[in-house]
Amino acid sequence: MFNLNQEINAAAKRRRAGALRRLQGSALRQILYLTVIGGLVIPLSGCGHVDPALPLTQAMSGISAALVMDPYPPSQMEEANLQLTLHDQNNQPISGAKVQVDLSKLDISMPPYFLQANDEGNGIYQVQGTFPVSGDWQIRIDVFFGGTHRQFNYLLEVD
């Protein structure tokens, strides 16, 4: 017997798997892949459960980045606040950086959606954005500081 809900769930799984396959083998290998399934965050490289209330933290070449989103997970057409906290290798806050956020829909072609984060001081950067459609999204955060460039990437599913 045909079950529409099962077919929809299977199609969603195929879309997520296809998006992840497209990302494999790229420069994104060195990042932490995340997906949101029913409000539960599952790291795709590594083991264990990540509490959505905690920052999603990555470190690269002496800079650590902790991302918090409110609401989490975000919903389509609802404004989301993204807060990024940056620290150097000595755990000192990094202020004065240029932080650009790129929200990209993975399974359809959309124009670039770039946001400039505001430096709130003490290593905290804030930006608000709206995800116009549901589905699989990549958040790419480019940090320019002291003549260097670091890129942090997160994957999530928007409700």
N, C-alpha and C positions, 0 to 999 in steps of 0.2 A: 504494500500500500504506500502511496506517495505521501511523504510528510514534509510540508512546506518549511517548517521550522528547522528540520534536520538539513534540508537543502540549503537554506540561508546560512546556517552555522558552518556547513562544509565549504560554501563559497567564501565566507569570511576567512576561514583558516587558509584556504588556497591563496587568497589575496595577501595575507600576512606573510606566508611562506615565500611567495613570489617576490615581495618587497625585500625580504631579508636576503634572498638569493642574489638579487641585483646589487646589494650592498657588499656582499662577500667578495673578497679579493681586491677591494679598493683600499684607499688610505684609511678607511674607517675601521680597519682591523684592530687598531690600537685603542679603540674607544670602548666604552661600556655600552652594550646594546640593551635597551630596555623596551619592553612592550607592556601595555596595560590590558589586562583581560578581566572584565567584570570588576574593576576597581582594585584588583590585586596586581602588584608590580612584581614581575619575574625577571631577574637578570638573565640574559641569554648567554653570557659568558661568565662562568662561575656558578657557584651553588648557593642555595639559601634564599630566604625571603627578605625583601626590602620593605620596611614599613613606609607607606606613602607619606606619613607625617614627617619623616626624617628627610634631611637634604640628600639629594642624589649627588654623590661626590666622586670626582675624578681628579687625578693628578697627572701632570705632564711637564717634563723638563723644568722642575723646580717651582711650578705653580699649581696650587690646588684650587679647584672650583667646586663650590657646593650650590646646587640649584634647588630652590623651593618654589613650588607652584601653588597658587590659590585661586580658584578651587583645584583640587587634584583628585581624580583626573578632570581635565577641562571638558566642557560640553560645547558643541557647535553653537556659534552665534552668541556665546556668553564670554564677556571680557575676563581674561585670566591675568593675574599679576605674577610675573616671574621675577624672583629675587636671586641674584647671583652674588655669592661672597667669595672673594679671591684672597689667597694667602701665598706668601713666598715660601721658600724652602726652610726659613727660620720661623715659620708660622706667624709672620708679621702681616697685617692687612696691606693689600695693594690698593692704593688710591691713585687717582690720576690716569688710569688706563682708559683707552677708548674701547668700548664693548659694543659690538654689533650682533644682533640676533637675527637669524634667518629662519623663518618658518616655512617648511616645504612639504607639500602634499606628495606622498610617495607613489600613489597608484594612478594619478592623473596629472596631466601637464597643466600647471598654473603659472602665472607670472610671479617673479620673485616678490617676496614679502619680507622686506628688511625693516628692522626696528632698531633705533639707537637707544641704548640703556643710559639712564641718568646716574651719575656718580653721586651717591648719597653720603660718601665719606666712610672712613673706617673699613674700606674694602668691600662695601655693599653697593651693588648696582641694581636698579629697578627698571622694569619696563612692563607696559601693559599691551596685550595683544588679543585679538579675537580670531579663533579658528572658524572660518566661514562654513566649512563642511565637516562632517564626521569622517572617520577613517584613520588610516595610518599616516602619521606625520613625523618629520624629523625636525628637531630643534638644533640648529648649528649656532654655536656661540663663538665668535671670533674676538680674541682679546689681543689688543696691541698695547704693549707696555715696554718702555726702555729700549726701543729699537727692535723688539722681538714680537713675534706673532705666535699665538697658541690657538688651537681650535678644539673645542669640546662639542661632542655630539650626543644627542639623546633621541631615542625613538619612543613614540607613544601612540596609543590609539585614543582618538577623541570620540566621545559618545555622541 
